[in-house]
Amino acid sequence: MYDNLRRAVLHRLDVLERAVDHADPSTLLPLARTELDRLVTGWRRLLRSHGADESGRCAACSRGILARRRPCPVWRLAHQQLLDEGPPHRARRRFLRAR
């Protein structure tokens, strides 16, 4: 199950990446509108599931006595991907590929 899910997600990312690289603007604009809405919704759901519990720790990541206070790795990644200037987008996105 996990392998099929993983492959499907990585395949979709590959399709979107190819669209960014090769699609003409008349195709890319409607796709971008749809995908941006899906990405925003997805990030919000993921971040909501990683909200702080009553002790200020991530409700999804905190387990046991070694639990960390926020920001959890998911929040740090969200900040990096959505707000940091960092390397150009081409340099960042080539690490996961469908196999």
Biopython code that builds the backbone (N, CA, C, O; Angstrom):
import numpy as np
from Bio.PDB.StructureBuilder import StructureBuilder

atoms = [
    (1, "MET", "N", (0.816, -1.192, 0.000)),
    (1, "MET", "CA", (0.000, 0.000, 0.000)),
    (1, "MET", "C", (0.861, 1.258, 0.000)),
    (1, "MET", "O", (0.645, 2.157, -0.813)),
    (2, "TYR", "N", (1.840, 1.328, 0.909)),
    (2, "TYR", "CA", (2.685, 2.511, 1.005)),
    (2, "TYR", "C", (3.440, 2.744, -0.295)),
    (2, "TYR", "O", (3.541, 3.884, -0.749)),
    (3, "ASP", "N", (3.972, 1.688, -0.903)),
    (3, "ASP", "CA", (4.723, 1.853, -2.150)),
    (3, "ASP", "C", (3.848, 2.419, -3.260)),
    (3, "ASP", "O", (4.287, 3.294, -4.005)),
    (4, "ASN", "N", (2.621, 1.934, -3.380)),
    (4, "ASN", "CA", (1.710, 2.452, -4.404)),
    (4, "ASN", "C", (1.384, 3.921, -4.158)),
    (4, "ASN", "O", (1.375, 4.726, -5.088)),
    (5, "LEU", "N", (1.123, 4.257, -2.921)),
    (5, "LEU", "CA", (0.825, 5.637, -2.557)),
    (5, "LEU", "C", (2.020, 6.535, -2.862)),
    (5, "LEU", "O", (1.878, 7.599, -3.464)),
    (6, "ARG", "N", (3.190, 6.091, -2.438)),
    (6, "ARG", "CA", (4.419, 6.854, -2.668)),
    (6, "ARG", "C", (4.657, 7.061, -4.155)),
    (6, "ARG", "O", (4.947, 8.176, -4.589)),
    (7, "ARG", "N", (4.536, 5.996, -4.936)),
    (7, "ARG", "CA", (4.746, 6.102, -6.387)),
    (7, "ARG", "C", (3.756, 7.067, -7.027)),
    (7, "ARG", "O", (4.131, 7.869, -7.883)),
    (8, "ALA", "N", (2.504, 6.993, -6.619)),
    (8, "ALA", "CA", (1.477, 7.870, -7.191)),
    (8, "ALA", "C", (1.770, 9.340, -6.879)),
    (8, "ALA", "O", (1.643, 10.199, -7.751)),
    (9, "VAL", "N", (2.155, 9.622, -5.652)),
    (9, "VAL", "CA", (2.467, 11.001, -5.267)),
    (9, "VAL", "C", (3.686, 11.506, -6.029)),
    (9, "VAL", "O", (3.669, 12.613, -6.566)),
    (10, "LEU", "N", (4.737, 10.704, -6.078)),
    (10, "LEU", "CA", (5.947, 11.126, -6.787)),
    (10, "LEU", "C", (5.694, 11.283, -8.281)),
    (10, "LEU", "O", (6.264, 12.168, -8.919)),
    (11, "HIS", "N", (4.844, 10.429, -8.840)),
    (11, "HIS", "CA", (4.491, 10.562, -10.257)),
    (11, "HIS", "C", (3.772, 11.892, -10.498)),
    (11, "HIS", "O", (4.068, 12.599, -11.461)),
    (12, "ARG", "N", (2.831, 12.223, -9.620)),
    (12, "ARG", "CA", (2.110, 13.495, -9.774)),
    (12, "ARG", "C", (3.070, 14.672, -9.688)),
    (12, "ARG", "O", (2.939, 15.629, -10.451)),
    (13, "LEU", "N", (4.020, 14.619, -8.782)),
    (13, "LEU", "CA", (5.016, 15.688, -8.693)),
    (13, "LEU", "C", (5.831, 15.783, -9.975)),
    (13, "LEU", "O", (6.126, 16.883, -10.442)),
    (14, "ASP", "N", (6.194, 14.646, -10.544)),
    (14, "ASP", "CA", (6.929, 14.645, -11.815)),
    (14, "ASP", "C", (6.105, 15.272, -12.933)),
    (14, "ASP", "O", (6.628, 16.051, -13.730)),
    (15, "VAL", "N", (4.816, 14.936, -12.995)),
    (15, "VAL", "CA", (3.928, 15.502, -14.023)),
    (15, "VAL", "C", (3.858, 17.021, -13.873)),
    (15, "VAL", "O", (3.951, 17.752, -14.860)),
    (16, "LEU", "N", (3.696, 17.486, -12.649)),
    (16, "LEU", "CA", (3.620, 18.928, -12.418)),
    (16, "LEU", "C", (4.940, 19.616, -12.745)),
    (16, "LEU", "O", (4.955, 20.712, -13.306)),
    (17, "GLU", "N", (6.033, 18.976, -12.396)),
    (17, "GLU", "CA", (7.340, 19.550, -12.704)),
    (17, "GLU", "C", (7.549, 19.667, -14.212)),
    (17, "GLU", "O", (8.061, 20.678, -14.692)),
    (18, "ARG", "N", (7.155, 18.640, -14.956)),
    (18, "ARG", "CA", (7.265, 18.708, -16.420)),
    (18, "ARG", "C", (6.395, 19.828, -16.971)),
    (18, "ARG", "O", (6.785, 20.512, -17.917)),
    (19, "ALA", "N", (5.231, 20.015, -16.389)),
    (19, "ALA", "CA", (4.357, 21.101, -16.840)),
    (19, "ALA", "C", (5.029, 22.457, -16.623)),
    (19, "ALA", "O", (4.971, 23.327, -17.492)),
    (20, "VAL", "N", (5.661, 22.635, -15.474)),
    (20, "VAL", "CA", (6.371, 23.887, -15.198)),
    (20, "VAL", "C", (7.483, 24.098, -16.218)),
    (20, "VAL", "O", (7.702, 25.214, -16.688)),
    (21, "ASP", "N", (8.174, 23.031, -16.552)),
    (21, "ASP", "CA", (9.310, 23.132, -17.468)),
    (21, "ASP", "C", (8.900, 23.297, -18.925)),
    (21, "ASP", "O", (9.616, 23.943, -19.690)),
    (22, "HIS", "N", (7.756, 22.725, -19.331)),
    (22, "HIS", "CA", (7.471, 22.630, -20.765)),
    (22, "HIS", "C", (6.103, 23.122, -21.217)),
    (22, "HIS", "O", (5.903, 23.306, -22.418)),
    (23, "ALA", "N", (5.170, 23.340, -20.329)),
    (23, "ALA", "CA", (3.811, 23.698, -20.760)),
    (23, "ALA", "C", (3.754, 25.143, -21.255)),
    (23, "ALA", "O", (4.493, 26.006, -20.783)),
    (24, "ASP", "N", (2.876, 25.382, -22.201)),
    (24, "ASP", "CA", (2.683, 26.749, -22.678)),
    (24, "ASP", "C", (1.802, 27.495, -21.669)),
    (24, "ASP", "O", (1.054, 26.865, -20.922)),
    (25, "PRO", "N", (1.883, 28.824, -21.642)),
    (25, "PRO", "CA", (1.145, 29.605, -20.638)),
    (25, "PRO", "C", (-0.364, 29.362, -20.625)),
    (25, "PRO", "O", (-0.982, 29.416, -19.561)),
    (26, "SER", "N", (-0.963, 29.098, -21.771)),
    (26, "SER", "CA", (-2.416, 28.885, -21.781)),
    (26, "SER", "C", (-2.804, 27.593, -21.061)),
    (26, "SER", "O", (-3.924, 27.474, -20.565)),
    (27, "THR", "N", (-1.897, 26.638, -21.004)),
    (27, "THR", "CA", (-2.125, 25.401, -20.259)),
    (27, "THR", "C", (-1.691, 25.551, -18.805)),
    (27, "THR", "O", (-2.337, 25.041, -17.889)),
    (28, "LEU", "N", (-0.591, 26.256, -18.617)),
    (28, "LEU", "CA", (0.008, 26.357, -17.291)),
    (28, "LEU", "C", (-0.824, 27.199, -16.318)),
    (28, "LEU", "O", (-0.919, 26.853, -15.141)),
    (29, "LEU", "N", (-1.415, 28.276, -16.776)),
    (29, "LEU", "CA", (-2.160, 29.148, -15.870)),
    (29, "LEU", "C", (-3.339, 28.444, -15.195)),
    (29, "LEU", "O", (-3.450, 28.523, -13.971)),
    (30, "PRO", "N", (-4.224, 27.763, -15.925)),
    (30, "PRO", "CA", (-5.316, 27.052, -15.236)),
    (30, "PRO", "C", (-4.798, 25.945, -14.312)),
    (30, "PRO", "O", (-5.349, 25.729, -13.232)),
    (31, "LEU", "N", (-3.748, 25.250, -14.731)),
    (31, "LEU", "CA", (-3.153, 24.205, -13.897)),
    (31, "LEU", "C", (-2.593, 24.818, -12.617)),
    (31, "LEU", "O", (-2.792, 24.280, -11.528)),
    (32, "ALA", "N", (-1.896, 25.938, -12.750)),
    (32, "ALA", "CA", (-1.311, 26.596, -11.581)),
    (32, "ALA", "C", (-2.393, 27.034, -10.595)),
    (32, "ALA", "O", (-2.228, 26.880, -9.385)),
    (33, "ARG", "N", (-3.479, 27.569, -11.098)),
    (33, "ARG", "CA", (-4.570, 27.990, -10.206)),
    (33, "ARG", "C", (-5.121, 26.801, -9.420)),
    (33, "ARG", "O", (-5.311, 26.884, -8.207)),
    (34, "THR", "N", (-5.371, 25.717, -10.109)),
    (34, "THR", "CA", (-5.902, 24.519, -9.455)),
    (34, "THR", "C", (-4.911, 23.954, -8.450)),
    (34, "THR", "O", (-5.270, 23.658, -7.310)),
    (35, "GLU", "N", (-3.663, 23.806, -8.878)),
    (35, "GLU", "CA", (-2.658, 23.185, -8.015)),
    (35, "GLU", "C", (-2.291, 24.072, -6.837)),
    (35, "GLU", "O", (-2.041, 23.560, -5.745)),
    (36, "LEU", "N", (-2.252, 25.384, -7.023)),
    (36, "LEU", "CA", (-1.974, 26.270, -5.894)),
    (36, "LEU", "C", (-3.055, 26.139, -4.826)),
    (36, "LEU", "O", (-2.752, 26.100, -3.633)),
    (37, "ASP", "N", (-4.293, 26.073, -5.244)),
    (37, "ASP", "CA", (-5.383, 25.887, -4.288)),
    (37, "ASP", "C", (-5.224, 24.565, -3.541)),
    (37, "ASP", "O", (-5.399, 24.512, -2.323)),
    (38, "ARG", "N", (-4.895, 23.507, -4.264)),
    (38, "ARG", "CA", (-4.694, 22.197, -3.623)),
    (38, "ARG", "C", (-3.506, 22.227, -2.670)),
    (38, "ARG", "O", (-3.570, 21.659, -1.580)),
    (39, "LEU", "N", (-2.417, 22.889, -3.076)),
    (39, "LEU", "CA", (-1.233, 22.967, -2.220)),
    (39, "LEU", "C", (-1.512, 23.762, -0.947)),
    (39, "LEU", "O", (-1.110, 23.353, 0.142)),
    (40, "VAL", "N", (-2.191, 24.885, -1.081)),
    (40, "VAL", "CA", (-2.523, 25.686, 0.101)),
    (40, "VAL", "C", (-3.399, 24.878, 1.054)),
    (40, "VAL", "O", (-3.147, 24.847, 2.259)),
    (41, "THR", "N", (-4.414, 24.233, 0.520)),
    (41, "THR", "CA", (-5.299, 23.412, 1.349)),
    (41, "THR", "C", (-4.516, 22.282, 2.015)),
    (41, "THR", "O", (-4.694, 22.019, 3.204)),
    (42, "GLY", "N", (-3.661, 21.624, 1.260)),
    (42, "GLY", "CA", (-2.863, 20.528, 1.805)),
    (42, "GLY", "C", (-1.908, 20.978, 2.893)),
    (42, "GLY", "O", (-1.805, 20.329, 3.934)),
    (43, "TRP", "N", (-1.199, 22.094, 2.662)),
    (43, "TRP", "CA", (-0.294, 22.617, 3.686)),
    (43, "TRP", "C", (-1.070, 22.977, 4.949)),
    (43, "TRP", "O", (-0.631, 22.668, 6.057)),
    (44, "ARG", "N", (-2.220, 23.629, 4.787)),
    (44, "ARG", "CA", (-3.000, 24.003, 5.973)),
    (44, "ARG", "C", (-3.438, 22.771, 6.766)),
    (44, "ARG", "O", (-3.364, 22.770, 7.995)),
    (45, "ARG", "N", (-3.887, 21.734, 6.082)),
    (45, "ARG", "CA", (-4.302, 20.506, 6.785)),
    (45, "ARG", "C", (-3.120, 19.857, 7.496)),
    (45, "ARG", "O", (-3.237, 19.435, 8.646)),
    (46, "LEU", "N", (-1.985, 19.778, 6.810)),
    (46, "LEU", "CA", (-0.794, 19.183, 7.410)),
    (46, "LEU", "C", (-0.347, 19.983, 8.629)),
    (46, "LEU", "O", (-0.053, 19.407, 9.676)),
    (47, "LEU", "N", (-0.296, 21.301, 8.499)),
    (47, "LEU", "CA", (0.141, 22.133, 9.615)),
    (47, "LEU", "C", (-0.852, 22.094, 10.775)),
    (47, "LEU", "O", (-0.449, 22.135, 11.937)),
    (48, "ARG", "N", (-2.132, 22.017, 10.472)),
    (48, "ARG", "CA", (-3.141, 21.893, 11.537)),
    (48, "ARG", "C", (-2.918, 20.596, 12.320)),
    (48, "ARG", "O", (-3.071, 20.574, 13.542)),
    (49, "SER", "N", (-2.560, 19.524, 11.623)),
    (49, "SER", "CA", (-2.331, 18.249, 12.320)),
    (49, "SER", "C", (-1.045, 18.277, 13.147)),
    (49, "SER", "O", (-0.835, 17.416, 14.001)),
    (50, "HIS", "N", (-0.190, 19.261, 12.896)),
    (50, "HIS", "CA", (1.045, 19.419, 13.658)),
    (50, "HIS", "C", (0.969, 20.634, 14.580)),
    (50, "HIS", "O", (1.988, 21.259, 14.875)),
    (51, "GLY", "N", (-0.229, 20.962, 15.029)),
    (51, "GLY", "CA", (-0.418, 22.069, 15.962)),
    (51, "GLY", "C", (0.091, 21.709, 17.351)),
    (51, "GLY", "O", (0.307, 20.540, 17.669)),
    (52, "ALA", "N", (0.275, 22.732, 18.161)),
    (52, "ALA", "CA", (0.806, 22.522, 19.512)),
    (52, "ALA", "C", (-0.258, 21.944, 20.437)),
    (52, "ALA", "O", (-1.436, 22.290, 20.356)),
    (53, "ASP", "N", (0.190, 21.053, 21.318)),
    (53, "ASP", "CA", (-0.705, 20.549, 22.356)),
    (53, "ASP", "C", (-0.659, 21.515, 23.544)),
    (53, "ASP", "O", (-0.084, 22.599, 23.440)),
    (54, "GLU", "N", (-1.258, 21.126, 24.660)),
    (54, "GLU", "CA", (-1.327, 22.025, 25.821)),
    (54, "GLU", "C", (0.040, 22.356, 26.413)),
    (54, "GLU", "O", (0.172, 23.355, 27.120)),
    (55, "SER", "N", (1.053, 21.544, 26.144)),
    (55, "SER", "CA", (2.393, 21.825, 26.666)),
    (55, "SER", "C", (3.276, 22.535, 25.652)),
    (55, "SER", "O", (4.462, 22.749, 25.906)),
    (56, "GLY", "N", (2.714, 22.902, 24.508)),
    (56, "GLY", "CA", (3.480, 23.620, 23.493)),
    (56, "GLY", "C", (4.266, 22.729, 22.556)),
    (56, "GLY", "O", (5.055, 23.214, 21.745)),
    (57, "ARG", "N", (4.053, 21.416, 22.664)),
    (57, "ARG", "CA", (4.751, 20.473, 21.788)),
    (57, "ARG", "C", (3.849, 20.091, 20.621)),
    (57, "ARG", "O", (2.623, 20.165, 20.714)),
    (58, "CYS", "N", (4.467, 19.687, 19.538)),
    (58, "CYS", "CA", (3.708, 19.256, 18.365)),
    (58, "CYS", "C", (2.884, 18.028, 18.728)),
    (58, "CYS", "O", (3.413, 17.033, 19.224)),
    (59, "ALA", "N", (1.590, 18.111, 18.475)),
    (59, "ALA", "CA", (0.687, 17.008, 18.820)),
    (59, "ALA", "C", (0.974, 15.759, 17.994)),
    (59, "ALA", "O", (0.719, 14.649, 18.460)),
    (60, "ALA", "N", (1.494, 15.911, 16.787)),
    (60, "ALA", "CA", (1.769, 14.758, 15.924)),
    (60, "ALA", "C", (3.164, 14.191, 16.151)),
    (60, "ALA", "O", (3.360, 12.979, 16.067)),
    (61, "CYS", "N", (4.130, 15.050, 16.435)),
    (61, "CYS", "CA", (5.526, 14.601, 16.547)),
    (61, "CYS", "C", (5.939, 14.256, 17.969)),
    (61, "CYS", "O", (6.843, 13.443, 18.161)),
    (62, "SER", "N", (5.303, 14.852, 18.966)),
    (62, "SER", "CA", (5.777, 14.667, 20.336)),
    (62, "SER", "C", (5.360, 13.309, 20.877)),
    (62, "SER", "O", (4.176, 12.986, 20.980)),
    (63, "ARG", "N", (6.343, 12.552, 21.207)),
    (63, "ARG", "CA", (6.129, 11.234, 21.802)),
    (63, "ARG", "C", (7.221, 11.019, 22.857)),
    (63, "ARG", "O", (8.409, 11.169, 22.574)),
    (64, "GLY", "N", (6.810, 10.677, 24.040)),
    (64, "GLY", "CA", (7.767, 10.332, 25.078)),
    (64, "GLY", "C", (8.460, 11.537, 25.697)),
    (64, "GLY", "O", (8.067, 12.682, 25.476)),
    (65, "ILE", "N", (9.497, 11.257, 26.473)),
    (65, "ILE", "CA", (10.180, 12.310, 27.226)),
    (65, "ILE", "C", (11.117, 13.152, 26.361)),
    (65, "ILE", "O", (11.533, 14.231, 26.782)),
    (66, "LEU", "N", (11.452, 12.685, 25.174)),
    (66, "LEU", "CA", (12.348, 13.446, 24.307)),
    (66, "LEU", "C", (11.598, 14.366, 23.343)),
    (66, "LEU", "O", (12.196, 14.912, 22.416)),
    (67, "ALA", "N", (10.323, 14.535, 23.554)),
    (67, "ALA", "CA", (9.515, 15.370, 22.658)),
    (67, "ALA", "C", (10.027, 16.809, 22.673)),
    (67, "ALA", "O", (10.409, 17.343, 23.714)),
    (68, "ARG", "N", (10.022, 17.413, 21.498)),
    (68, "ARG", "CA", (10.511, 18.787, 21.367)),
    (68, "ARG", "C", (9.349, 19.771, 21.363)),
    (68, "ARG", "O", (8.219, 19.445, 20.999)),
    (69, "ARG", "N", (9.672, 20.976, 21.778)),
    (69, "ARG", "CA", (8.706, 22.056, 21.633)),
    (69, "ARG", "C", (8.673, 22.472, 20.177)),
    (69, "ARG", "O", (9.575, 22.155, 19.401)),
    (70, "ARG", "N", (7.613, 23.192, 19.817)),
    (70, "ARG", "CA", (7.487, 23.700, 18.451)),
    (70, "ARG", "C", (8.626, 24.652, 18.157)),
    (70, "ARG", "O", (9.161, 25.226, 19.105)),
    (71, "PRO", "N", (9.027, 24.861, 16.953)),
    (71, "PRO", "CA", (8.428, 24.292, 15.758)),
    (71, "PRO", "C", (8.940, 22.885, 15.479)),
    (71, "PRO", "O", (10.133, 22.605, 15.600)),
    (72, "CYS", "N", (8.039, 22.028, 15.112)),
    (72, "CYS", "CA", (8.401, 20.660, 14.747)),
    (72, "CYS", "C", (9.016, 20.681, 13.343)),
    (72, "CYS", "O", (8.970, 21.715, 12.676)),
    (73, "PRO", "N", (9.589, 19.567, 12.883)),
    (73, "PRO", "CA", (10.210, 19.529, 11.553)),
    (73, "PRO", "C", (9.255, 19.904, 10.421)),
    (73, "PRO", "O", (9.682, 20.480, 9.421)),
    (74, "VAL", "N", (7.984, 19.589, 10.565)),
    (74, "VAL", "CA", (7.018, 19.927, 9.514)),
    (74, "VAL", "C", (6.850, 21.443, 9.421)),
    (74, "VAL", "O", (6.792, 21.992, 8.321)),
    (75, "TRP", "N", (6.772, 22.117, 10.559)),
    (75, "TRP", "CA", (6.655, 23.573, 10.547)),
    (75, "TRP", "C", (7.932, 24.214, 10.022)),
    (75, "TRP", "O", (7.871, 25.207, 9.297)),
    (76, "ARG", "N", (9.079, 23.665, 10.378)),
    (76, "ARG", "CA", (10.340, 24.215, 9.857)),
    (76, "ARG", "C", (10.417, 24.046, 8.345)),
    (76, "ARG", "O", (10.844, 24.959, 7.638)),
    (77, "LEU", "N", (10.005, 22.879, 7.845)),
    (77, "LEU", "CA", (10.000, 22.648, 6.402)),
    (77, "LEU", "C", (9.026, 23.593, 5.704)),
    (77, "LEU", "O", (9.342, 24.133, 4.643)),
    (78, "ALA", "N", (7.850, 23.797, 6.287)),
    (78, "ALA", "CA", (6.877, 24.725, 5.702)),
    (78, "ALA", "C", (7.478, 26.124, 5.611)),
    (78, "ALA", "O", (7.339, 26.797, 4.589)),
    (79, "HIS", "N", (8.137, 26.558, 6.665)),
    (79, "HIS", "CA", (8.765, 27.883, 6.647)),
    (79, "HIS", "C", (9.834, 27.951, 5.566)),
    (79, "HIS", "O", (9.902, 28.921, 4.811)),
    (80, "GLN", "N", (10.660, 26.931, 5.494)),
    (80, "GLN", "CA", (11.730, 26.904, 4.488)),
    (80, "GLN", "C", (11.150, 26.954, 3.076)),
    (80, "GLN", "O", (11.614, 27.737, 2.247)),
    (81, "GLN", "N", (10.151, 26.136, 2.794)),
    (81, "GLN", "CA", (9.600, 26.045, 1.447)),
    (81, "GLN", "C", (8.746, 27.250, 1.064)),
    (81, "GLN", "O", (8.725, 27.642, -0.103)),
    (82, "LEU", "N", (8.050, 27.838, 2.018)),
    (82, "LEU", "CA", (7.110, 28.907, 1.697)),
    (82, "LEU", "C", (7.673, 30.307, 1.899)),
    (82, "LEU", "O", (7.206, 31.248, 1.258)),
    (83, "LEU", "N", (8.666, 30.472, 2.774)),
    (83, "LEU", "CA", (9.129, 31.814, 3.128)),
    (83, "LEU", "C", (10.608, 32.078, 2.901)),
    (83, "LEU", "O", (10.980, 33.199, 2.555)),
    (84, "ASP", "N", (11.459, 31.081, 3.085)),
    (84, "ASP", "CA", (12.895, 31.311, 2.937)),
    (84, "ASP", "C", (13.248, 31.627, 1.498)),
    (84, "ASP", "O", (12.640, 31.108, 0.561)),
    (85, "GLU", "N", (14.231, 32.476, 1.343)),
    (85, "GLU", "CA", (14.719, 32.771, 0.000)),
    (85, "GLU", "C", (15.512, 31.574, -0.508)),
    (85, "GLU", "O", (15.214, 31.060, -1.586)),
    (86, "GLY", "N", (16.507, 31.120, 0.233)),
    (86, "GLY", "CA", (17.264, 29.908, -0.092)),
    (86, "GLY", "C", (17.693, 29.790, -1.536)),
    (86, "GLY", "O", (17.697, 30.776, -2.273)),
    (87, "PRO", "N", (18.055, 28.581, -1.945)),
    (87, "PRO", "CA", (18.489, 28.358, -3.324)),
    (87, "PRO", "C", (17.314, 28.494, -4.293)),
    (87, "PRO", "O", (16.159, 28.385, -3.884)),
    (88, "PRO", "N", (17.602, 28.729, -5.562)),
    (88, "PRO", "CA", (16.523, 28.819, -6.548)),
    (88, "PRO", "C", (15.684, 27.553, -6.566)),
    (88, "PRO", "O", (16.166, 26.481, -6.200)),
    (89, "HIS", "N", (14.427, 27.672, -6.990)),
    (89, "HIS", "CA", (13.506, 26.533, -6.930)),
    (89, "HIS", "C", (14.021, 25.331, -7.693)),
    (89, "HIS", "O", (13.729, 24.206, -7.288)),
    (90, "ARG", "N", (14.755, 25.493, -8.751)),
    (90, "ARG", "CA", (15.297, 24.366, -9.521)),
    (90, "ARG", "C", (16.277, 23.551, -8.676)),
    (90, "ARG", "O", (16.295, 22.323, -8.766)),
    (91, "ALA", "N", (17.079, 24.211, -7.870)),
    (91, "ALA", "CA", (18.083, 23.516, -7.064)),
    (91, "ALA", "C", (17.447, 22.734, -5.927)),
    (91, "ALA", "O", (18.026, 21.761, -5.446)),
    (92, "ARG", "N", (16.259, 23.149, -5.492)),
    (92, "ARG", "CA", (15.630, 22.518, -4.333)),
    (92, "ARG", "C", (14.791, 21.310, -4.665)),
    (92, "ARG", "O", (14.633, 20.443, -3.805)),
    (93, "ARG", "N", (14.252, 21.201, -5.843)),
    (93, "ARG", "CA", (13.186, 20.229, -6.054)),
    (93, "ARG", "C", (13.610, 18.942, -6.728)),
    (93, "ARG", "O", (12.741, 18.146, -7.084)),
    (94, "ARG", "N", (14.846, 18.699, -6.916)),
    (94, "ARG", "CA", (15.283, 17.535, -7.671)),
    (94, "ARG", "C", (15.629, 16.325, -6.800)),
    (94, "ARG", "O", (16.213, 15.369, -7.311)),
    (95, "PHE", "N", (15.299, 16.328, -5.528)),
    (95, "PHE", "CA", (15.733, 15.232, -4.664)),
    (95, "PHE", "C", (14.780, 14.052, -4.616)),
    (95, "PHE", "O", (15.214, 12.960, -4.250)),
    (96, "LEU", "N", (13.526, 14.201, -4.957)),
    (96, "LEU", "CA", (12.583, 13.077, -4.949)),
    (96, "LEU", "C", (12.035, 12.863, -6.344)),
    (96, "LEU", "O", (11.541, 13.796, -6.977)),
    (97, "ARG", "N", (12.121, 11.669, -6.807)),
    (97, "ARG", "CA", (11.616, 11.319, -8.129)),
    (97, "ARG", "C", (10.832, 10.026, -8.033)),
    (97, "ARG", "O", (11.147, 9.161, -7.216)),
    (98, "ALA", "N", (9.831, 9.894, -8.849)),
    (98, "ALA", "CA", (9.113, 8.620, -8.951)),
    (98, "ALA", "C", (10.058, 7.609, -9.573)),
    (98, "ALA", "O", (10.886, 7.944, -10.421)),
    (99, "ARG", "N", (9.921, 6.387, -9.142)),
    (99, "ARG", "CA", (10.796, 5.339, -9.697)),
    (99, "ARG", "C", (9.994, 4.352, -10.461)),
    (99, "ARG", "O", (10.546, 3.395, -11.004)),
]
sb = StructureBuilder()
sb.init_structure("model")
sb.init_model(0)
sb.init_chain("A")
sb.init_seg("    ")
for serial, (resi, resn, name, xyz) in enumerate(atoms, 1):
    if name == "N":
        sb.init_residue(resn, " ", resi, " ")
    sb.init_atom(name, np.array(xyz, "f"), 0.0, 1.0, " ", f" {name:<3s}", serial, name[0])
structure = sb.get_structure()
